[in-house]
Amino acid sequence: MPHFSASTILLLLITALVLFGPSKLPELGRAFGKTLKEFKNGTKELLGPDDPQSQAQPLAQARKESSADDVNRR
């Protein structure tokens, strides 16, 4: 990940202020924050829980349901 110096960050902030104006910057910040939050939640859903035991429990439950369906079909 690139490292930004203080002068680079200051230049980016001044450029954003000139382009969007002081009234739009808070709205853009909120939108950016919401986007990051949705992205983080989406990646958590894809990766699943970190605990290996909690990952094994749904698999065991699915196997029980599958075997119960097989018994009911007979």
DANORMO-V853079 format. One line per field, one symbol per residue. psi: psi as a letter, one per 20 degrees, with the letter a starting at -180 (. if undefined). A space follows every 10 residues. Layout:
psi = ???
This chain:
psi = pqpprhhggg ggggghgggh rhhhghghgg ggghghghgg hghhhghaqh phhhhhghgh ghgghghhhh ghh.
